Amino acid sequence: MKKTTKVIVILVAIFFNIKLFAQTENLAVVSADKMNVLYIGIDNPVSIAVQGITGDKIKASISNGTITGNNGKYIVSVNEGYESVIEVSAEITPGEIKNIGSYAFRIKRIPFPSASIGGIYCNNNLYLNKEDLLKNPQVSVSNNLPFEYEFHVLSYKFTYKTDGDLISKAVIGNKFSTEIIDAINKMEVGNKIVIEDIKAVGPDGTVRMLSSFMIILAED
């Protein structure tokens, strides 16, 4: 029965690309809850399980960063570097602490986000009719993260041409102002809008300048 359990654990770990570390007959599974990467400046959820050992008997330490939590659920924070190693030990019998193994995680900065309008990813030129453009009149951010942390747009500049003049409106926050919505309603098919100087703040507190993009008004 014991041998069969080991085989099942190994097969599950391989299927999810989770590396196993074993010493004698205890197996440790250490995995970031979202992927095998630790991101700088945010809380990274990590799960640790040891075959045959209850969560309250597991101990974890980290070579680069901090780790807090218990019963198999932990939060890891890292601020620098390229790699961090989590060491796992467990109380096998009362008073007997055994080193189970270790797992190396890559450390990365949060991926650079991309701007979006109404949930539509903005890549160079974006063709939208007025209805779609004003359905969700704000500049948002696609965070490119595998979990729920968000970026928030702090400000941007809305530039368009009217009567031969180039007009630029600086906006604080991410929403279209009433003045901008009125200007869009007066535009014709083919008119161009440039969203630029987009500043967004991420969950790590870092302010990023996002790439500018152009919206070309399409037919309804």
ABEGO torsion letter per residue (X at the ends): XAAAAAAAAAAAAAAAGBBBBBBEABBBBBBBAABBBBBBGBBBBBBBBBBGBBAAABBBBBABEBBBEBGGBBBBBBABEABBBBBBBBBABBGBBBBAEBBBBBBBBBBBBBBBBGGBBBBEBBBBBAAAAAABBBBBBBAGBABABBBBBABBBBBBBBGGBBBBBBBBEABBBAAAAAAAAABBBGBBBBBBGBBBBBAAGBBBBBBBBBBBBBBX
